[in-house]
Every structure is written in structure tokens, then in C-alpha cells.
Amino acid sequence: MFLLGNLIRAIAVILNWMLWIYMWLLVARAVITWVGPDPYNPIVQFLNRVTEPVLRRVRRLVPIPGQFDFSPLVVILGLVFLQLFVVRSLEELAWRLR
């Protein structure tokens, strides 16, 4: 059973890193929008391509009060929830299978 525990632990670690990286991509996108970026900049295009599909779905579900876009904050809170609930649950499961 220790092999299954190690596999689940590896999945938890990789998932945690992926969520962490995506969270920082969202933060970078939010900060870049404050300075009026060049839309033809490759970094800006990359951030838009990576984050816009998720943000678009959240914007449909969460009404935008005024001119502020709270969708990055909602997604970041969702990512933190996934890190605290899913990743930690997988780590606990992996620990119990050892």
C-alpha cells in the first residue's frame, strides 16, 4: 500500500504546485491590468490566454458591482480553498496509506 500512498502524495504535490503557479499568474494579470499594458506584448497575451477562460466563467456567475472586476479575487479564493481542502485531503490519504 505504500506505493499507492506515494503516488497519491506525488499527485497532491504536483496539484499544489499547479494551483500555486496559476494563482500567481492571476495575480500578475491583475497587477498588469492596473498599468494599461500593451495588448501585443507576448507576456500580456500569454497571461490573457491562460487566465481568461476561467475568469470569463466566473464573470458570468458573479455580478460585477461598479467598474471593479472581482473575478480574479474569486478565483484566487477558490484556488486557496482547493489547496486547503483537496490537496490536504490527498496528503492525509497518502499518509494513512503508508
Contacts in CASP RR format, 6 or more apart in sequence:
PFRMAT RR
TARGET T0000
AUTHOR 0000-0000-0000
METHOD contacts of the structure
MODEL  1
MFLLGNLIRAIAVILNWMLWIYMWLLVARAVITWVGPDPYNPIVQFLNRV
TEPVLRRVRRLVPIPGQFDFSPLVVILGLVFLQLFVVRSLEELAWRLR
1 97 0 8 1.000
1 98 0 8 1.000
2 97 0 8 1.000
2 98 0 8 1.000
4 97 0 8 1.000
5 93 0 8 1.000
5 94 0 8 1.000
5 95 0 8 1.000
5 97 0 8 1.000
5 98 0 8 1.000
6 94 0 8 1.000
6 98 0 8 1.000
7 94 0 8 1.000
8 90 0 8 1.000
8 93 0 8 1.000
8 94 0 8 1.000
8 97 0 8 1.000
9 90 0 8 1.000
9 91 0 8 1.000
9 94 0 8 1.000
9 95 0 8 1.000
11 90 0 8 1.000
12 87 0 8 1.000
12 90 0 8 1.000
12 91 0 8 1.000
12 94 0 8 1.000
15 82 0 8 1.000
15 86 0 8 1.000
15 87 0 8 1.000
15 90 0 8 1.000
16 83 0 8 1.000
16 87 0 8 1.000
19 79 0 8 1.000
19 82 0 8 1.000
19 83 0 8 1.000
19 87 0 8 1.000
20 83 0 8 1.000
22 50 0 8 1.000
22 51 0 8 1.000
22 79 0 8 1.000
23 76 0 8 1.000
23 79 0 8 1.000
23 80 0 8 1.000
25 47 0 8 1.000
25 50 0 8 1.000
25 51 0 8 1.000
26 51 0 8 1.000
26 55 0 8 1.000
26 72 0 8 1.000
26 75 0 8 1.000
26 76 0 8 1.000
26 79 0 8 1.000
27 72 0 8 1.000
27 76 0 8 1.000
28 47 0 8 1.000
29 47 0 8 1.000
29 48 0 8 1.000
29 51 0 8 1.000
29 72 0 8 1.000
30 72 0 8 1.000
32 43 0 8 1.000
32 44 0 8 1.000
32 47 0 8 1.000
37 44 0 8 1.000
38 44 0 8 1.000
39 45 0 8 1.000
51 72 0 8 1.000
54 75 0 8 1.000
55 69 0 8 1.000
55 71 0 8 1.000
55 72 0 8 1.000
55 75 0 8 1.000
58 71 0 8 1.000
58 74 0 8 1.000
58 75 0 8 1.000
59 69 0 8 1.000
59 71 0 8 1.000
62 70 0 8 1.000
62 71 0 8 1.000
62 74 0 8 1.000
64 70 0 8 1.000
64 71 0 8 1.000
END
